[in-house]
Amino acid sequence: MPIRLTALTDPAAPTGGRRAAWLAADDGVPVGTAFLRLSDRDDRRHLAELELTVHPAERRRGAGTLLFDAAAAAARADGRRILLAVAEEGGPGEAFLAARGLHRALVLVEARLPLAEADRHRLTALVERPHPGYRLVSWEGTVPDGLLERYLAARPAMDDMPMGDTGHPAVRWDAERLRAAAEAVAARGELLHTVAVLAESDGAMVGFTELVLPGGGAGDGQHYGTGVLPGHRGRGLARWMKAESIRTALRRRPAPDGLMTDTAEENTAMQRVNEAFGYLPTRRICHYRLDL
């Protein structure tokens, strides 16, 4: 029998959007899936993000093509102009996407720090090194009310983060979006920990770094955003914040096994910060784009 597709209803649709889903099956046996994320946010209504998987033993039989064509057609029907998909560099997904006309738009370098190998004495020295005119603050979960407005004012530090040719706009944060992000992490049973830098002259927040830690302690933590406002760069603030963030992970009982991060290939400054702490590259993730 030919491989058939079944459109599914996704019971776990993401906040602020919808997710279409398809199952590919051969004589009733599942062989692949596709999920298409469609954001409802005004600044992302031009994007559709595809996640497509075919079992290795079932590849080269047309399931991937059927799934891709169904997702691309749904994206066009929904008025999306750009289809994005992700593949590991050197893996089969790259050739599959390139054969369907997608081009590389961004490369992220993933790296990992095994916490057992972290230099605790160096971390302490970095955290305790004076940074005249600045001080560190930190919190868990949702940003405290007393820091909310200052945190919102600091979020544009991420606006010039390299996004390549993906078509992703800079994220516009408000209080609702900040709270929703923290609540989503908590709902997964994980802990969001944020370290920030305040300017002593006026109390303004000028930088921040976010780390998500596994709830049970086992496994790896994941760095989220790290940013410093342009007027305060070049003073070692990112390294200072990240050192304190790593120390926080080490103080957890039990501590995570390691910490993961990903950085745009062209963001050499942040890559140097990570390398100085002992992060080792693990793989390269390629973001592909198709103009619909």
Disulfide bonds with the S-S distance in Angstrom:
none
